Every structure is written in C-alpha cells, then in structure tokens.
Amino acid sequence: MATTIVKDLDYYMSLPYTFRVTPPEDADDTWYALVDGLDCQTWADTYEELLPMIEDAKRTMISMMLEYGDPIPEPTSD
C-alpha cells in the first residue's frame, strides 16, 4: 500500500527553501531577505530578528497559496 503525502502547510514549511540575505548598506537601513521559489520577502532591523521573520513570511505566503489553490513551488536541488 502506497503512502499518501499530504501537502499541507506543515509539509511545505518542512521543505528546505533557500533564501538570500542582504545586509544593511548603512546604519539607517534594514536587513532584507528573499525566499527563493516563493518570491516572498521580509525586512528586519537586525539579523537576529530577520530569521523568525523569514519563517513568518514563508508561512504567510504558503497559507495564502493554499487558500487560493495556487500552485506552490517546491525547492529545487540546485
């Protein structure tokens, strides 16, 4: 009997999406992150604040895509 994978929020949140971080250019700027594949982004005042913000941005984007029935890209291996 084959195992069925339920592709819900928990499934997508467990996938290893990569993200790119851009540090601030000056003291008045913020840290920026872009999640590859999901094209969601977030900003924070410090790097330490940025990491949970990335997870929140992923969760929000995936939740909206699931709600509207949009296809959700999975991370690629490259």
PDB file of N, H, CA, C and O in Angstrom:
ATOM      1  N   MET A   1       0.838  -1.171   0.000  1.00  0.00           N
ATOM      2  CA  MET A   1       0.000   0.000   0.000  1.00  0.00           C
ATOM      3  C   MET A   1       0.886   1.238   0.000  1.00  0.00           C
ATOM      4  O   MET A   1       1.785   1.358   0.833  1.00  0.00           O
ATOM      5  N   ALA A   2       0.643   2.154  -0.920  1.00  0.00           N
ATOM      6  H   ALA A   2      -0.088   2.057  -1.597  1.00  0.00           H
ATOM      7  CA  ALA A   2       1.454   3.358  -1.050  1.00  0.00           C
ATOM      8  C   ALA A   2       1.077   4.378   0.017  1.00  0.00           C
ATOM      9  O   ALA A   2      -0.085   4.506   0.402  1.00  0.00           O
ATOM     10  N   THR A   3       2.083   5.093   0.477  1.00  0.00           N
ATOM     11  H   THR A   3       3.027   4.990   0.164  1.00  0.00           H
ATOM     12  CA  THR A   3       1.858   6.150   1.453  1.00  0.00           C
ATOM     13  C   THR A   3       1.486   7.434   0.722  1.00  0.00           C
ATOM     14  O   THR A   3       2.159   7.833  -0.229  1.00  0.00           O
ATOM     15  N   THR A   4       0.432   8.065   1.162  1.00  0.00           N
ATOM     16  H   THR A   4      -0.114   7.740   1.934  1.00  0.00           H
ATOM     17  CA  THR A   4      -0.003   9.321   0.570  1.00  0.00           C
ATOM     18  C   THR A   4       0.593  10.478   1.354  1.00  0.00           C
ATOM     19  O   THR A   4       0.464  10.545   2.577  1.00  0.00           O
ATOM     20  N   ILE A   5       1.241  11.382   0.646  1.00  0.00           N
ATOM     21  H   ILE A   5       1.345  11.327  -0.347  1.00  0.00           H
ATOM     22  CA  ILE A   5       1.812  12.564   1.287  1.00  0.00           C
ATOM     23  C   ILE A   5       0.783  13.680   1.224  1.00  0.00           C
ATOM     24  O   ILE A   5       0.306  14.042   0.149  1.00  0.00           O
ATOM     25  N   VAL A   6       0.449  14.217   2.382  1.00  0.00           N
ATOM     26  H   VAL A   6       0.837  13.924   3.255  1.00  0.00           H
ATOM     27  CA  VAL A   6      -0.487  15.332   2.457  1.00  0.00           C
ATOM     28  C   VAL A   6       0.337  16.612   2.334  1.00  0.00           C
ATOM     29  O   VAL A   6       1.172  16.920   3.185  1.00  0.00           O
ATOM     30  N   LYS A   7       0.083  17.341   1.262  1.00  0.00           N
ATOM     31  H   LYS A   7      -0.594  17.091   0.571  1.00  0.00           H
ATOM     32  CA  LYS A   7       0.834  18.567   1.032  1.00  0.00           C
ATOM     33  C   LYS A   7       0.064  19.748   1.631  1.00  0.00           C
ATOM     34  O   LYS A   7      -0.628  20.497   0.941  1.00  0.00           O
ATOM     35  N   ASP A   8       0.221  19.872   2.951  1.00  0.00           N
ATOM     36  H   ASP A   8       0.783  19.264   3.512  1.00  0.00           H
ATOM     37  CA  ASP A   8      -0.430  20.942   3.684  1.00  0.00           C
ATOM     38  C   ASP A   8       0.625  21.950   4.145  1.00  0.00           C
ATOM     39  O   ASP A   8       1.783  21.867   3.733  1.00  0.00           O
ATOM     40  N   LEU A   9       0.237  22.881   4.979  1.00  0.00           N
ATOM     41  H   LEU A   9      -0.703  22.947   5.314  1.00  0.00           H
ATOM     42  CA  LEU A   9       1.161  23.906   5.446  1.00  0.00           C
ATOM     43  C   LEU A   9       2.382  23.303   6.124  1.00  0.00           C
ATOM     44  O   LEU A   9       3.508  23.734   5.873  1.00  0.00           O
ATOM     45  N   ASP A  10       2.166  22.302   6.986  1.00  0.00           N
ATOM     46  H   ASP A  10       1.251  21.953   7.190  1.00  0.00           H
ATOM     47  CA  ASP A  10       3.288  21.672   7.684  1.00  0.00           C
ATOM     48  C   ASP A  10       4.261  21.035   6.698  1.00  0.00           C
ATOM     49  O   ASP A  10       5.475  21.120   6.884  1.00  0.00           O
ATOM     50  N   TYR A  11       3.739  20.400   5.655  1.00  0.00           N
ATOM     51  H   TYR A  11       2.752  20.331   5.504  1.00  0.00           H
ATOM     52  CA  TYR A  11       4.591  19.787   4.644  1.00  0.00           C
ATOM     53  C   TYR A  11       5.490  20.838   3.996  1.00  0.00           C
ATOM     54  O   TYR A  11       6.710  20.678   3.947  1.00  0.00           O
ATOM     55  N   TYR A  12       4.877  21.913   3.499  1.00  0.00           N
ATOM     56  H   TYR A  12       3.886  22.042   3.538  1.00  0.00           H
ATOM     57  CA  TYR A  12       5.661  22.930   2.805  1.00  0.00           C
ATOM     58  C   TYR A  12       6.628  23.653   3.737  1.00  0.00           C
ATOM     59  O   TYR A  12       7.735  23.997   3.322  1.00  0.00           O
ATOM     60  N   MET A  13       6.237  23.887   4.977  1.00  0.00           N
ATOM     61  H   MET A  13       5.338  23.607   5.314  1.00  0.00           H
ATOM     62  CA  MET A  13       7.131  24.553   5.928  1.00  0.00           C
ATOM     63  C   MET A  13       8.348  23.693   6.270  1.00  0.00           C
ATOM     64  O   MET A  13       9.385  24.211   6.683  1.00  0.00           O
ATOM     65  N   SER A  14       8.216  22.388   6.095  1.00  0.00           N
ATOM     66  H   SER A  14       7.373  21.967   5.759  1.00  0.00           H
ATOM     67  CA  SER A  14       9.340  21.499   6.406  1.00  0.00           C
ATOM     68  C   SER A  14      10.354  21.402   5.264  1.00  0.00           C
ATOM     69  O   SER A  14      11.438  20.846   5.442  1.00  0.00           O
ATOM     70  N   LEU A  15      10.007  21.938   4.103  1.00  0.00           N
ATOM     71  H   LEU A  15       9.127  22.391   3.959  1.00  0.00           H
ATOM     72  CA  LEU A  15      10.907  21.857   2.952  1.00  0.00           C
ATOM     73  C   LEU A  15      12.051  22.859   3.082  1.00  0.00           C
ATOM     74  O   LEU A  15      11.886  23.926   3.674  1.00  0.00           O
ATOM     75  N   PRO A  16      13.214  22.510   2.526  1.00  0.00           N
ATOM     76  CA  PRO A  16      14.406  23.366   2.680  1.00  0.00           C
ATOM     77  C   PRO A  16      14.485  24.506   1.650  1.00  0.00           C
ATOM     78  O   PRO A  16      15.365  24.511   0.789  1.00  0.00           O
ATOM     79  N   TYR A  17      13.570  25.455   1.746  1.00  0.00           N
ATOM     80  H   TYR A  17      12.855  25.451   2.445  1.00  0.00           H
ATOM     81  CA  TYR A  17      13.637  26.616   0.859  1.00  0.00           C
ATOM     82  C   TYR A  17      14.903  27.407   1.184  1.00  0.00           C
ATOM     83  O   TYR A  17      15.269  27.566   2.348  1.00  0.00           O
ATOM     84  N   THR A  18      15.554  27.893   0.154  1.00  0.00           N
ATOM     85  H   THR A  18      15.256  27.765  -0.792  1.00  0.00           H
ATOM     86  CA  THR A  18      16.717  28.742   0.375  1.00  0.00           C
ATOM     87  C   THR A  18      16.280  30.194   0.354  1.00  0.00           C
ATOM     88  O   THR A  18      15.232  30.539  -0.194  1.00  0.00           O
ATOM     89  N   PHE A  19      17.085  31.021   0.948  1.00  0.00           N
ATOM     90  H   PHE A  19      17.936  30.741   1.393  1.00  0.00           H
ATOM     91  CA  PHE A  19      16.783  32.452   0.959  1.00  0.00           C
ATOM     92  C   PHE A  19      18.082  33.237   0.846  1.00  0.00           C
ATOM     93  O   PHE A  19      19.153  32.769   1.235  1.00  0.00           O
ATOM     94  N   ARG A  20      17.957  34.424   0.312  1.00  0.00           N
ATOM     95  H   ARG A  20      17.088  34.804  -0.003  1.00  0.00           H
ATOM     96  CA  ARG A  20      19.106  35.315   0.158  1.00  0.00           C
ATOM     97  C   ARG A  20      18.944  36.479   1.130  1.00  0.00           C
ATOM     98  O   ARG A  20      17.869  37.067   1.244  1.00  0.00           O
ATOM     99  N   VAL A  21      20.016  36.795   1.815  1.00  0.00           N
ATOM    100  H   VAL A  21      20.889  36.318   1.722  1.00  0.00           H
ATOM    101  CA  VAL A  21      20.006  37.884   2.790  1.00  0.00           C
ATOM    102  C   VAL A  21      20.905  39.008   2.297  1.00  0.00           C
ATOM    103  O   VAL A  21      22.027  38.778   1.845  1.00  0.00           O
ATOM    104  N   THR A  22      20.390  40.226   2.393  1.00  0.00           N
ATOM    105  H   THR A  22      19.479  40.413   2.760  1.00  0.00           H
ATOM    106  CA  THR A  22      21.166  41.406   2.044  1.00  0.00           C
ATOM    107  C   THR A  22      21.323  42.242   3.308  1.00  0.00           C
ATOM    108  O   THR A  22      20.334  42.677   3.898  1.00  0.00           O
ATOM    109  N   PRO A  23      22.579  42.466   3.723  1.00  0.00           N
ATOM    110  CA  PRO A  23      22.785  43.271   4.929  1.00  0.00           C
ATOM    111  C   PRO A  23      22.514  44.748   4.643  1.00  0.00           C
ATOM    112  O   PRO A  23      22.477  45.168   3.487  1.00  0.00           O
ATOM    113  N   PRO A  24      22.327  45.521   5.697  1.00  0.00           N
ATOM    114  CA  PRO A  24      22.085  46.951   5.501  1.00  0.00           C
ATOM    115  C   PRO A  24      23.312  47.638   4.892  1.00  0.00           C
ATOM    116  O   PRO A  24      24.455  47.275   5.169  1.00  0.00           O
ATOM    117  N   GLU A  25      23.039  48.635   4.062  1.00  0.00           N
ATOM    118  H   GLU A  25      22.111  48.930   3.837  1.00  0.00           H
ATOM    119  CA  GLU A  25      24.134  49.382   3.445  1.00  0.00           C
ATOM    120  C   GLU A  25      24.655  50.473   4.364  1.00  0.00           C
ATOM    121  O   GLU A  25      25.814  50.874   4.258  1.00  0.00           O
ATOM    122  N   ASP A  26      23.812  50.955   5.264  1.00  0.00           N
ATOM    123  H   ASP A  26      22.871  50.629   5.351  1.00  0.00           H
ATOM    124  CA  ASP A  26      24.249  51.966   6.232  1.00  0.00           C
ATOM    125  C   ASP A  26      23.462  51.784   7.527  1.00  0.00           C
ATOM    126  O   ASP A  26      22.603  50.906   7.618  1.00  0.00           O
ATOM    127  N   ALA A  27      23.751  52.603   8.515  1.00  0.00           N
ATOM    128  H   ALA A  27      24.449  53.316   8.441  1.00  0.00           H
ATOM    129  CA  ALA A  27      23.154  52.448   9.845  1.00  0.00           C
ATOM    130  C   ALA A  27      21.645  52.662   9.855  1.00  0.00           C
ATOM    131  O   ALA A  27      20.959  52.171  10.751  1.00  0.00           O
ATOM    132  N   ASP A  28      21.124  53.382   8.880  1.00  0.00           N
ATOM    133  H   ASP A  28      21.681  53.781   8.152  1.00  0.00           H
ATOM    134  CA  ASP A  28      19.683  53.652   8.846  1.00  0.00           C
ATOM    135  C   ASP A  28      18.904  52.630   8.024  1.00  0.00           C
ATOM    136  O   ASP A  28      17.681  52.730   7.918  1.00  0.00           O
ATOM    137  N   ASP A  29      19.582  51.667   7.453  1.00  0.00           N
ATOM    138  H   ASP A  29      20.575  51.586   7.539  1.00  0.00           H
ATOM    139  CA  ASP A  29      18.954  50.685   6.579  1.00  0.00           C
ATOM    140  C   ASP A  29      18.588  49.432   7.377  1.00  0.00           C
ATOM    141  O   ASP A  29      18.926  49.328   8.557  1.00  0.00           O
ATOM    142  N   THR A  30      17.898  48.479   6.737  1.00  0.00           N
ATOM    143  H   THR A  30      17.624  48.564   5.779  1.00  0.00           H
ATOM    144  CA  THR A  30      17.478  47.244   7.404  1.00  0.00           C
ATOM    145  C   THR A  30      18.040  46.022   6.679  1.00  0.00           C
ATOM    146  O   THR A  30      18.488  46.109   5.536  1.00  0.00           O
ATOM    147  N   TRP A  31      18.005  44.886   7.370  1.00  0.00           N
ATOM    148  H   TRP A  31      17.641  44.816   8.299  1.00  0.00           H
ATOM    149  CA  TRP A  31      18.343  43.604   6.773  1.00  0.00           C
ATOM    150  C   TRP A  31      17.174  43.183   5.894  1.00  0.00           C
ATOM    151  O   TRP A  31      16.017  43.431   6.233  1.00  0.00           O
ATOM    152  N   TYR A  32      17.476  42.549   4.769  1.00  0.00           N
ATOM    153  H   TYR A  32      18.416  42.348   4.494  1.00  0.00           H
ATOM    154  CA  TYR A  32      16.454  42.155   3.798  1.00  0.00           C
ATOM    155  C   TYR A  32      16.654  40.692   3.450  1.00  0.00           C
ATOM    156  O   TYR A  32      17.791  40.236   3.329  1.00  0.00           O
ATOM    157  N   ALA A  33      15.567  39.948   3.287  1.00  0.00           N
ATOM    158  H   ALA A  33      14.643  40.319   3.385  1.00  0.00           H
ATOM    159  CA  ALA A  33      15.650  38.542   2.866  1.00  0.00           C
ATOM    160  C   ALA A  33      14.599  38.259   1.804  1.00  0.00           C
ATOM    161  O   ALA A  33      13.477  38.763   1.860  1.00  0.00           O
ATOM    162  N   LEU A  34      14.993  37.437   0.831  1.00  0.00           N
ATOM    163  H   LEU A  34      15.904  37.028   0.786  1.00  0.00           H
ATOM    164  CA  LEU A  34      14.097  36.981  -0.230  1.00  0.00           C
ATOM    165  C   LEU A  34      14.138  35.465  -0.242  1.00  0.00           C
ATOM    166  O   LEU A  34      15.212  34.872  -0.343  1.00  0.00           O
ATOM    167  N   VAL A  35      12.970  34.829  -0.141  1.00  0.00           N
ATOM    168  H   VAL A  35      12.097  35.311  -0.059  1.00  0.00           H
ATOM    169  CA  VAL A  35      12.886  33.372  -0.155  1.00  0.00           C
ATOM    170  C   VAL A  35      12.764  32.912  -1.608  1.00  0.00           C
ATOM    171  O   VAL A  35      11.795  33.235  -2.296  1.00  0.00           O
ATOM    172  N   ASP A  36      13.761  32.153  -2.060  1.00  0.00           N
ATOM    173  H   ASP A  36      14.548  31.890  -1.501  1.00  0.00           H
ATOM    174  CA  ASP A  36      13.773  31.659  -3.436  1.00  0.00           C
ATOM    175  C   ASP A  36      12.606  30.716  -3.677  1.00  0.00           C
ATOM    176  O   ASP A  36      12.251  29.913  -2.814  1.00  0.00           O
ATOM    177  N   GLY A  37      12.020  30.822  -4.844  1.00  0.00           N
ATOM    178  H   GLY A  37      12.308  31.475  -5.545  1.00  0.00           H
ATOM    179  CA  GLY A  37      10.914  29.954  -5.228  1.00  0.00           C
ATOM    180  C   GLY A  37       9.563  30.492  -4.806  1.00  0.00           C
ATOM    181  O   GLY A  37       8.610  30.467  -5.585  1.00  0.00           O
ATOM    182  N   LEU A  38       9.474  30.980  -3.578  1.00  0.00           N
ATOM    183  H   LEU A  38      10.249  31.001  -2.946  1.00  0.00           H
ATOM    184  CA  LEU A  38       8.207  31.515  -3.097  1.00  0.00           C
ATOM    185  C   LEU A  38       8.076  33.000  -3.405  1.00  0.00           C
ATOM    186  O   LEU A  38       6.980  33.558  -3.362  1.00  0.00           O
ATOM    187  N   ASP A  39       9.191  33.629  -3.712  1.00  0.00           N
ATOM    188  H   ASP A  39      10.082  33.176  -3.746  1.00  0.00           H
ATOM    189  CA  ASP A  39       9.220  35.065  -4.005  1.00  0.00           C
ATOM    190  C   ASP A  39       8.575  35.897  -2.912  1.00  0.00           C
ATOM    191  O   ASP A  39       7.919  36.899  -3.196  1.00  0.00           O
ATOM    192  N   CYS A  40       8.759  35.487  -1.661  1.00  0.00           N
ATOM    193  H   CYS A  40       9.292  34.673  -1.431  1.00  0.00           H
ATOM    194  CA  CYS A  40       8.299  36.324  -0.567  1.00  0.00           C
ATOM    195  C   CYS A  40       9.521  36.976   0.071  1.00  0.00           C
ATOM    196  O   CYS A  40      10.631  36.447   0.011  1.00  0.00           O
ATOM    197  N   GLN A  41       9.296  38.113   0.671  1.00  0.00           N
ATOM    198  H   GLN A  41       8.394  38.542   0.721  1.00  0.00           H
ATOM    199  CA  GLN A  41      10.396  38.878   1.211  1.00  0.00           C
ATOM    200  C   GLN A  41      10.035  39.465   2.560  1.00  0.00           C
ATOM    201  O   GLN A  41       8.863  39.561   2.924  1.00  0.00           O
ATOM    202  N   THR A  42      11.070  39.856   3.297  1.00  0.00           N
ATOM    203  H   THR A  42      12.022  39.777   3.002  1.00  0.00           H
ATOM    204  CA  THR A  42      10.848  40.465   4.597  1.00  0.00           C
ATOM    205  C   THR A  42      12.041  41.331   4.955  1.00  0.00           C
ATOM    206  O   THR A  42      13.113  41.217   4.360  1.00  0.00           O
ATOM    207  N   TRP A  43      11.838  42.199   5.936  1.00  0.00           N
ATOM    208  H   TRP A  43      10.968  42.292   6.419  1.00  0.00           H
ATOM    209  CA  TRP A  43      12.878  43.089   6.418  1.00  0.00           C
ATOM    210  C   TRP A  43      12.895  43.056   7.934  1.00  0.00           C
ATOM    211  O   TRP A  43      11.891  42.741   8.572  1.00  0.00           O
ATOM    212  N   ALA A  44      14.068  43.390   8.513  1.00  0.00           N
ATOM    213  H   ALA A  44      14.883  43.646   7.994  1.00  0.00           H
ATOM    214  CA  ALA A  44      14.186  43.489   9.968  1.00  0.00           C
ATOM    215  C   ALA A  44      15.350  44.417  10.308  1.00  0.00           C
ATOM    216  O   ALA A  44      16.242  44.650   9.492  1.00  0.00           O
ATOM    217  N   ASP A  45      15.318  44.935  11.527  1.00  0.00           N
ATOM    218  H   ASP A  45      14.593  44.746  12.190  1.00  0.00           H
ATOM    219  CA  ASP A  45      16.376  45.849  11.959  1.00  0.00           C
ATOM    220  C   ASP A  45      17.688  45.130  12.244  1.00  0.00           C
ATOM    221  O   ASP A  45      18.760  45.709  12.067  1.00  0.00           O
ATOM    222  N   THR A  46      17.616  43.867  12.687  1.00  0.00           N
ATOM    223  H   THR A  46      16.745  43.397  12.830  1.00  0.00           H
ATOM    224  CA  THR A  46      18.833  43.109  12.990  1.00  0.00           C
ATOM    225  C   THR A  46      18.764  41.732  12.318  1.00  0.00           C
ATOM    226  O   THR A  46      17.693  41.256  11.941  1.00  0.00           O
ATOM    227  N   TYR A  47      19.932  41.114  12.182  1.00  0.00           N
ATOM    228  H   TYR A  47      20.802  41.500  12.489  1.00  0.00           H
ATOM    229  CA  TYR A  47      19.981  39.775  11.600  1.00  0.00           C
ATOM    230  C   TYR A  47      19.218  38.786  12.481  1.00  0.00           C
ATOM    231  O   TYR A  47      18.525  37.903  11.977  1.00  0.00           O
ATOM    232  N   GLU A  48      19.350  38.940  13.797  1.00  0.00           N
ATOM    233  H   GLU A  48      19.914  39.657  14.207  1.00  0.00           H
ATOM    234  CA  GLU A  48      18.679  38.032  14.721  1.00  0.00           C
ATOM    235  C   GLU A  48      17.159  38.120  14.584  1.00  0.00           C
ATOM    236  O   GLU A  48      16.464  37.115  14.731  1.00  0.00           O
ATOM    237  N   GLU A  49      16.648  39.306  14.308  1.00  0.00           N
ATOM    238  H   GLU A  49      17.213  40.122  14.189  1.00  0.00           H
ATOM    239  CA  GLU A  49      15.209  39.480  14.110  1.00  0.00           C
ATOM    240  C   GLU A  49      14.765  38.959  12.749  1.00  0.00           C
ATOM    241  O   GLU A  49      13.596  38.621  12.561  1.00  0.00           O
ATOM    242  N   LEU A  50      15.698  38.894  11.798  1.00  0.00           N
ATOM    243  H   LEU A  50      16.647  39.169  11.951  1.00  0.00           H
ATOM    244  CA  LEU A  50      15.350  38.511  10.428  1.00  0.00           C
ATOM    245  C   LEU A  50      14.966  37.035  10.309  1.00  0.00           C
ATOM    246  O   LEU A  50      14.039  36.704   9.569  1.00  0.00           O
ATOM    247  N   LEU A  51      15.649  36.157  11.009  1.00  0.00           N
ATOM    248  H   LEU A  51      16.402  36.426  11.610  1.00  0.00           H
ATOM    249  CA  LEU A  51      15.404  34.715  10.852  1.00  0.00           C
ATOM    250  C   LEU A  51      13.962  34.317  11.167  1.00  0.00           C
ATOM    251  O   LEU A  51      13.354  33.608  10.365  1.00  0.00           O
ATOM    252  N   PRO A  52      13.385  34.742  12.302  1.00  0.00           N
ATOM    253  CA  PRO A  52      11.974  34.393  12.519  1.00  0.00           C
ATOM    254  C   PRO A  52      11.036  35.104  11.546  1.00  0.00           C
ATOM    255  O   PRO A  52       9.957  34.596  11.242  1.00  0.00           O
ATOM    256  N   MET A  53      11.439  36.268  11.060  1.00  0.00           N
ATOM    257  H   MET A  53      12.315  36.681  11.307  1.00  0.00           H
ATOM    258  CA  MET A  53      10.623  36.988  10.082  1.00  0.00           C
ATOM    259  C   MET A  53      10.564  36.218   8.761  1.00  0.00           C
ATOM    260  O   MET A  53       9.542  36.241   8.075  1.00  0.00           O
ATOM    261  N   ILE A  54      11.654  35.540   8.404  1.00  0.00           N
ATOM    262  H   ILE A  54      12.484  35.522   8.961  1.00  0.00           H
ATOM    263  CA  ILE A  54      11.679  34.724   7.185  1.00  0.00           C
ATOM    264  C   ILE A  54      10.675  33.589   7.314  1.00  0.00           C
ATOM    265  O   ILE A  54       9.916  33.323   6.383  1.00  0.00           O
ATOM    266  N   GLU A  55      10.664  32.919   8.462  1.00  0.00           N
ATOM    267  H   GLU A  55      11.281  33.135   9.218  1.00  0.00           H
ATOM    268  CA  GLU A  55       9.712  31.827   8.680  1.00  0.00           C
ATOM    269  C   GLU A  55       8.279  32.339   8.623  1.00  0.00           C
ATOM    270  O   GLU A  55       7.400  31.676   8.074  1.00  0.00           O
ATOM    271  N   ASP A  56       8.045  33.514   9.188  1.00  0.00           N
ATOM    272  H   ASP A  56       8.760  34.053   9.634  1.00  0.00           H
ATOM    273  CA  ASP A  56       6.708  34.096   9.166  1.00  0.00           C
ATOM    274  C   ASP A  56       6.294  34.444   7.731  1.00  0.00           C
ATOM    275  O   ASP A  56       5.146  34.219   7.346  1.00  0.00           O
ATOM    276  N   ALA A  57       7.226  34.990   6.940  1.00  0.00           N
ATOM    277  H   ALA A  57       8.158  35.172   7.253  1.00  0.00           H
ATOM    278  CA  ALA A  57       6.917  35.330   5.554  1.00  0.00           C
ATOM    279  C   ALA A  57       6.587  34.068   4.749  1.00  0.00           C
ATOM    280  O   ALA A  57       5.645  34.060   3.956  1.00  0.00           O
ATOM    281  N   LYS A  58       7.375  32.994   4.961  1.00  0.00           N
ATOM    282  H   LYS A  58       8.139  33.001   5.605  1.00  0.00           H
ATOM    283  CA  LYS A  58       7.093  31.728   4.272  1.00  0.00           C
ATOM    284  C   LYS A  58       5.718  31.197   4.655  1.00  0.00           C
ATOM    285  O   LYS A  58       4.940  30.794   3.790  1.00  0.00           O
ATOM    286  N   ARG A  59       5.419  31.198   5.947  1.00  0.00           N
ATOM    287  H   ARG A  59       6.051  31.525   6.650  1.00  0.00           H
ATOM    288  CA  ARG A  59       4.141  30.673   6.445  1.00  0.00           C
ATOM    289  C   ARG A  59       2.976  31.469   5.853  1.00  0.00           C
ATOM    290  O   ARG A  59       1.975  30.888   5.433  1.00  0.00           O
ATOM    291  N   THR A  60       3.105  32.774   5.822  1.00  0.00           N
ATOM    292  H   THR A  60       3.918  33.246   6.163  1.00  0.00           H
ATOM    293  CA  THR A  60       2.039  33.620   5.284  1.00  0.00           C
ATOM    294  C   THR A  60       1.838  33.361   3.798  1.00  0.00           C
ATOM    295  O   THR A  60       0.704  33.201   3.347  1.00  0.00           O
ATOM    296  N   MET A  61       2.925  33.317   3.032  1.00  0.00           N
ATOM    297  H   MET A  61       3.846  33.447   3.398  1.00  0.00           H
ATOM    298  CA  MET A  61       2.826  33.114   1.581  1.00  0.00           C
ATOM    299  C   MET A  61       2.230  31.737   1.262  1.00  0.00           C
ATOM    300  O   MET A  61       1.332  31.623   0.428  1.00  0.00           O
ATOM    301  N   ILE A  62       2.728  30.706   1.924  1.00  0.00           N
ATOM    302  H   ILE A  62       3.458  30.799   2.602  1.00  0.00           H
ATOM    303  CA  ILE A  62       2.234  29.345   1.660  1.00  0.00           C
ATOM    304  C   ILE A  62       0.769  29.226   2.062  1.00  0.00           C
ATOM    305  O   ILE A  62      -0.014  28.598   1.350  1.00  0.00           O
ATOM    306  N   SER A  63       0.390  29.813   3.185  1.00  0.00           N
ATOM    307  H   SER A  63       1.027  30.323   3.764  1.00  0.00           H
ATOM    308  CA  SER A  63      -1.008  29.769   3.628  1.00  0.00           C
ATOM    309  C   SER A  63      -1.928  30.413   2.600  1.00  0.00           C
ATOM    310  O   SER A  63      -2.995  29.883   2.294  1.00  0.00           O
ATOM    311  N   MET A  64      -1.510  31.561   2.066  1.00  0.00           N
ATOM    312  H   MET A  64      -0.642  31.992   2.314  1.00  0.00           H
ATOM    313  CA  MET A  64      -2.323  32.237   1.055  1.00  0.00           C
ATOM    314  C   MET A  64      -2.416  31.413  -0.222  1.00  0.00           C
ATOM    315  O   MET A  64      -3.485  31.331  -0.827  1.00  0.00           O
ATOM    316  N   MET A  65      -1.320  30.809  -0.636  1.00  0.00           N
ATOM    317  H   MET A  65      -0.452  30.876  -0.145  1.00  0.00           H
ATOM    318  CA  MET A  65      -1.323  29.991  -1.847  1.00  0.00           C
ATOM    319  C   MET A  65      -2.233  28.783  -1.677  1.00  0.00           C
ATOM    320  O   MET A  65      -2.967  28.420  -2.597  1.00  0.00           O
ATOM    321  N   LEU A  66      -2.188  28.161  -0.508  1.00  0.00           N
ATOM    322  H   LEU A  66      -1.593  28.456   0.240  1.00  0.00           H
ATOM    323  CA  LEU A  66      -3.073  27.033  -0.236  1.00  0.00           C
ATOM    324  C   LEU A  66      -4.535  27.473  -0.239  1.00  0.00           C
ATOM    325  O   LEU A  66      -5.393  26.789  -0.798  1.00  0.00           O
ATOM    326  N   GLU A  67      -4.813  28.612   0.385  1.00  0.00           N
ATOM    327  H   GLU A  67      -4.116  29.168   0.838  1.00  0.00           H
ATOM    328  CA  GLU A  67      -6.186  29.111   0.464  1.00  0.00           C
ATOM    329  C   GLU A  67      -6.770  29.391  -0.913  1.00  0.00           C
ATOM    330  O   GLU A  67      -7.943  29.112  -1.158  1.00  0.00           O
ATOM    331  N   TYR A  68      -5.964  29.938  -1.808  1.00  0.00           N
ATOM    332  H   TYR A  68      -5.011  30.165  -1.608  1.00  0.00           H
ATOM    333  CA  TYR A  68      -6.460  30.306  -3.141  1.00  0.00           C
ATOM    334  C   TYR A  68      -6.246  29.221  -4.188  1.00  0.00           C
ATOM    335  O   TYR A  68      -6.603  29.400  -5.353  1.00  0.00           O
ATOM    336  N   GLY A  69      -5.666  28.098  -3.780  1.00  0.00           N
ATOM    337  H   GLY A  69      -5.377  27.952  -2.834  1.00  0.00           H
ATOM    338  CA  GLY A  69      -5.457  26.993  -4.703  1.00  0.00           C
ATOM    339  C   GLY A  69      -4.346  27.231  -5.711  1.00  0.00           C
ATOM    340  O   GLY A  69      -4.298  26.586  -6.758  1.00  0.00           O
ATOM    341  N   ASP A  70      -3.446  28.170  -5.387  1.00  0.00           N
ATOM    342  H   ASP A  70      -3.485  28.694  -4.536  1.00  0.00           H
ATOM    343  CA  ASP A  70      -2.325  28.446  -6.287  1.00  0.00           C
ATOM    344  C   ASP A  70      -1.277  27.341  -6.177  1.00  0.00           C
ATOM    345  O   ASP A  70      -1.097  26.771  -5.101  1.00  0.00           O
ATOM    346  N   PRO A  71      -0.589  27.032  -7.265  1.00  0.00           N
ATOM    347  CA  PRO A  71       0.479  26.032  -7.190  1.00  0.00           C
ATOM    348  C   PRO A  71       1.611  26.549  -6.306  1.00  0.00           C
ATOM    349  O   PRO A  71       1.973  27.724  -6.367  1.00  0.00           O
ATOM    350  N   ILE A  72       2.153  25.678  -5.503  1.00  0.00           N
ATOM    351  H   ILE A  72       1.860  24.723  -5.454  1.00  0.00           H
ATOM    352  CA  ILE A  72       3.243  26.046  -4.600  1.00  0.00           C
ATOM    353  C   ILE A  72       4.517  25.358  -5.070  1.00  0.00           C
ATOM    354  O   ILE A  72       4.609  24.131  -5.047  1.00  0.00           O
ATOM    355  N   PRO A  73       5.500  26.149  -5.498  1.00  0.00           N
ATOM    356  CA  PRO A  73       6.738  25.532  -5.964  1.00  0.00           C
ATOM    357  C   PRO A  73       7.515  24.925  -4.798  1.00  0.00           C
ATOM    358  O   PRO A  73       7.575  25.493  -3.707  1.00  0.00           O
ATOM    359  N   GLU A  74       8.100  23.774  -5.050  1.00  0.00           N
ATOM    360  H   GLU A  74       8.051  23.313  -5.936  1.00  0.00           H
ATOM    361  CA  GLU A  74       8.940  23.152  -4.058  1.00  0.00           C
ATOM    362  C   GLU A  74      10.384  23.512  -4.359  1.00  0.00           C
ATOM    363  O   GLU A  74      10.721  23.783  -5.512  1.00  0.00           O
ATOM    364  N   PRO A  75      11.248  23.522  -3.344  1.00  0.00           N
ATOM    365  CA  PRO A  75      12.644  23.891  -3.566  1.00  0.00           C
ATOM    366  C   PRO A  75      13.294  22.977  -4.603  1.00  0.00           C
ATOM    367  O   PRO A  75      12.978  21.791  -4.697  1.00  0.00           O
ATOM    368  N   THR A  76      14.196  23.550  -5.365  1.00  0.00           N
ATOM    369  H   THR A  76      14.452  24.513  -5.289  1.00  0.00           H
ATOM    370  CA  THR A  76      14.963  22.758  -6.328  1.00  0.00           C
ATOM    371  C   THR A  76      16.294  22.384  -5.702  1.00  0.00           C
ATOM    372  O   THR A  76      16.715  22.981  -4.711  1.00  0.00           O
ATOM    373  N   SER A  77      16.937  21.416  -6.272  1.00  0.00           N
ATOM    374  H   SER A  77      16.595  20.931  -7.077  1.00  0.00           H
ATOM    375  CA  SER A  77      18.192  20.915  -5.707  1.00  0.00           C
ATOM    376  C   SER A  77      19.410  21.743  -6.135  1.00  0.00           C
ATOM    377  O   SER A  77      20.505  21.535  -5.611  1.00  0.00           O
ATOM    378  N   ASP A  78      19.241  22.664  -7.064  1.00  0.00           N
ATOM    379  H   ASP A  78      18.352  22.833  -7.490  1.00  0.00           H
ATOM    380  CA  ASP A  78      20.393  23.462  -7.489  1.00  0.00           C
ATOM    381  C   ASP A  78      20.472  24.718  -6.752  1.00  0.00           C
ATOM    382  O   ASP A  78      21.382  25.513  -6.982  1.00  0.00           O
TER     383      ASP A  78
END
